[in-house]
């Protein structure tokens, strides 16, 4: 299983898009895709950062569906957050919303 | 020679004395445990109330600063990133304080409240439209998510 510790690369996660600033959700999504290509069993540890904006999370995880990553693969990602358990609910919402939009 | 009457006379005060000692010990131990439990409860209440006070202070700051960020200031790309970072950091602090309050045990966790707060404040979809109109849904969302957290996490009385 591959592991991503977000704080190691993005201690201070930024905005939605690269054009809005550094450490964006768009950049993070690219990192996730690279790791997913290496290993389908991916674990992402969200703890240890300064915090996440909703846009960063939406672009990272909802964005995975929009760029064509298989929903099963995205849902298979194991996400860990002991500091902010509410992040898991939010990410799940974004993934499901993106899947629903795709189906509409 | 019958000495049983004498033994009973000697034994009786001993029985009474030791019975009183045992009863006294039971009462002392019971009081000690009750007091200990009560102190632990008071400590939990104090910690809960102290964290609730911190939470309310943080929410009040977050309320003013997020409204100012979205509704009052002129748009500037650089400052918007920095200011948003500050808001995000405080949203995380809010989650961590509510986690600590939940762990004490007087309030049941409701992660949806933190989620609603973060969404209302840090979703940057309309960041290019700052300052946005006060009639926007975001105004209601920010205020209602903060009020919901304040209503959920209240002071606990002894």
Interface residues (C-beta under 8 A of the other chain):
Chain A: X12 X13 X14 X15 X16 X20 X21 X50 X51 X52 X53 X54 X55 X58 X83 X84 X85 X86 X89 X90 X93
Chain B: X77 X80 X81 X84 X85 X88 X89 X90 X91 X92 X93 X95 X96 X99 X109 X111 X112 X114 X115 X118 X119 X122 X123 X124 X125 X127
